[in-house]
Amino acid sequence: MAVRPALGNWLLTLVLTAAMIVAAMPTINVVVRRQALGTTFTEIPLVVALYLLPPLSVVLAYTVATLLVQLRRKLLPAKLWFNVALAAAATGLATMVYTGLVHTVLPHQAVGVGPSTWSFLLAAIATHALVGFVAVVAVISVVQGWQAGRELIRAVPPILLTVMINLAVGILIIICLKSTPWALLLFAGLAVAFALVYDTYTQFVRQHRTLAEMYELTKVITESGPEGNLIDALLGRIRSLMQAESATLWLPAQGRHPEVLLTAQEGKSGLLDSTPSPAALREAALARQETMAVGQRLGGDPELRGALVPTSLKDVIVVPLRSGKAVIGTLEVANRLGDTNFFRSVDVTVFETVAAHAAVALENSRLVDRLRHDAYHDGLTKLPNRRRILGALAEAARIRAPGEVVALLLFDVDRLRQVNESLGHAAGDRVLVEVADRLRGCTPSAALVGRVGGDEFLVTLRLESVEAAVELAGQLREQIRDEMAFDALTLDVDTAVGVVVHPDHGSDAATLLQRVDVAATVAKSVPGSVQLYSPALESRSLRRLGLAGDLRRAFDSGELEVFYQPKVTLRDRRLVGVECLARWEHPTQGTVTPEDFVAVAEHTGQLDRLTEFVLREGLRRSRDWALGGHSLAVAVNLSARTLIDAHFPDRVRELLDEHGVPAQLLTLEITEAGVLDGTDRPIPTLRRLRDLGVRLSVDDFGTGNSSLAHLRRLPVNEVKVDRSFVQGMATDPGDLAIVNAVVTLSQQFGLTVVAEGVESELTLELLLDIGCEIGQGFLFSRPLPYERLEAWFGAQADPESISNSELPRLRVVP
């Protein structure tokens, strides 16, 4: 075989280069994720070039043709030069294979057009296709992951079929050219006919595919609406139908409906709350109430096209969504998949049809969503309600990860009933809304905050331990505690908090909710406390429930008894009065704590009877002591609820008259929270009691949020410092400073100070040093029944028998 020159006939080279360019124009695209693999007819002129031209001319012609085609398609520089380099490399290898086979098999023979030449060309074209395909798969696998490359490999069969057809056509052209060059006219006619048929076929396929996708879209709208996942399914279908990189739904805020901006992005699961397209396009479509189509093939407003320049988008279609005559939002698609693919005018028409269906479905869906939202949310605070919290709690318990707990915190707002009764329910609603806002603002972002009714709020979230749940409950309680201003009135917001965790305290949502309610109820007995659930609390709750019927019987059978704890002057240790305390010895359950049976009395409507029982017993004993020559004052504890009873002062007067006890010998003790509840409601009752001559005392002072300055407007005579401060005086300088301040300021206001919980001589000496006048505690005596109190009287040391250098001492009666 004669050796061919490196470069062949220039005219023939130019003709084949032009043929390669023309053959590359009608591209059959195989779309894989965000990439489009283009299959063209360039193998046909390449086969002819391999047979007719020298190797260098073949490589030059194919490379130049590829460069011109890629420039026309306006690819990014990286893709453009990758494709050009790949074309040169693949063509070079193909020519090497073809030339090598020819020189090896037919070293001294002329190259004909028989089967041996077909096999040479097949090997060359196969090499060309294989090199190009492997390079594209490798790049896509590196850029988008091995899954994208694996999906691309599935496109091998149709590509191989196209290559084989192109090879066959090219060999036919070579055979015809060997016979007569006029055969090119026949092939040119066939090419035009094929182009027309192919165009008609592609239009038919596109229309068929569009109809199928529209049917599927309508089916999705029908099936997904009631399930609540309409938007997810809708955007996914629209993105697939339009072969777009992204599909976005935008519904601006309107009335009760919040703004919605969701995007289905190619290659990303779920919906995103952002979109790559500029907001100016959506706003223009909404304002002009017309479709905004912007892109290389779509044209559009030059200003809006300029908005695409900073982005990586080549085309965007934005269609307004209509509900009647009003526009409720926009639907958009961006970036036709494939660098060489673009949206066209026919796509705008299809997309407008899709948007019309979507608008109706979305409007109906929003109505359904609003009904569903209202069913699972509190109308006042807009927080999730009990039903929603239970569902979320059950779901969280099912998917709890090892090493974590699902915490449930119940916040019970203090004194909401008093606010409703004194200021009206509108003020109470404002309190609840404010508490809801504070909880929303200070809870972790992963927490779910809800209102379960009345004055109770729930917070549920995942934490690492039970201790973390208790710590968080305390932190949240402190963060939401603050003054709340209502016109001229200022209230202190406080809560009692119950805490339970899954799985320690229950395996299902209903059990956890019941037990956190038990914990919160116990927490309410100590204002502002945080209580972790334990089985003992539930036993106590059940015990209280059982005591409700027994309490009424206890009044009738005489099981209730009044004990008396002496009040003593600290300096000379003289008895000045006693505090009357109810006690209940249950025949089967033993001693019932006052905290338990007082709570039962409050919830069963027997509180008035309990209060009158203690008052009557105390006044009777005071009368007996007066007749015996010992005039002693008696003190009786009152519940905060008693102070709202307008008839209570009249009943006190009747009892004083009945027993013939002077009013000044009766002291009524009210807890700090009961006197200072943030309203003026207790003041009329307190003033009427004061007008009777009864002394009024603030019990457990220091445990609430008030100050002595608040007491100046109340008709009280006495302050009792809580035992927690008194007992800590000897070891805690802070407690000593608090007691000192209370004594000093109380004396300035003309109030008597009683120290509770005096249990040691050191505490007594410290109280004397700061000027406290009266005390009570185990150092002097425990609460005693009447008979033992008489014995205590007899056990007192005779002060006259003690020298002047010693203080009179009272013996401790256990």
Secondary structure by P-SEA (a helix, b strand, c coil): cccccccccaaaaaaaaaaaaaaaccccccccccbbbbbccaaaaaaaaaacccaaaaaaaaaaaaaaaaaaacccaaaaaaaaaaaaaaaaaaaaaaaaaaaaccccccccccaaaaaaaaaaaaaaaaaaaaaaaaaaaaaccaaaaaaaaaaaaaaaaaaaaaaaaaaaaaaaaaacccaaaaaaaaaaaaaaaaaaaaaaaaaaaaaaaaaaaaaaaaaaccccaaaaaaaaaaaaaacccbbbbbbcccccccbbbbbbccccccccccccccaaaaaaaaaacbbbbbcccccccaaaaaaaccccccbbbbbbbbccccccccccccccccccccccaaaaaaaaaaaaaaaaaaaaaaaaaaaaaaaccccccccccaaaaaaaaaaaaaaccccccbbbbbbbbcaaaaaaaaccaaaaaaaaaaaaaaaaacccccbbbbbccccbbbbbbbcccaaaaaaaaaaaaaaabbbbbcccbbbbbbbbbbbbbcccccccaaaaaaaaaaaaaaaaaccbbbbbbcaaaaaaaaaaaaaaaaaaaaaaaccbbbbbbbbbccccccccbbbbbbbbbccccccccaaaaaaaaaaacaaaaaaaaaaaaaaaaaaaaaaaccbbbbbbbbccccccccaaaaaaaaaaaaaccccccbbbbbcccccccccccaaaaaaaaaaacbbbbbcccccccccccccccccccbbbccaaaaaaccccaaaaaaaaaaaaaaaaabbbbbbcccccaaaaaaaaaacccccccccccccccaaaaaaaaaaccccccccccccccccccc
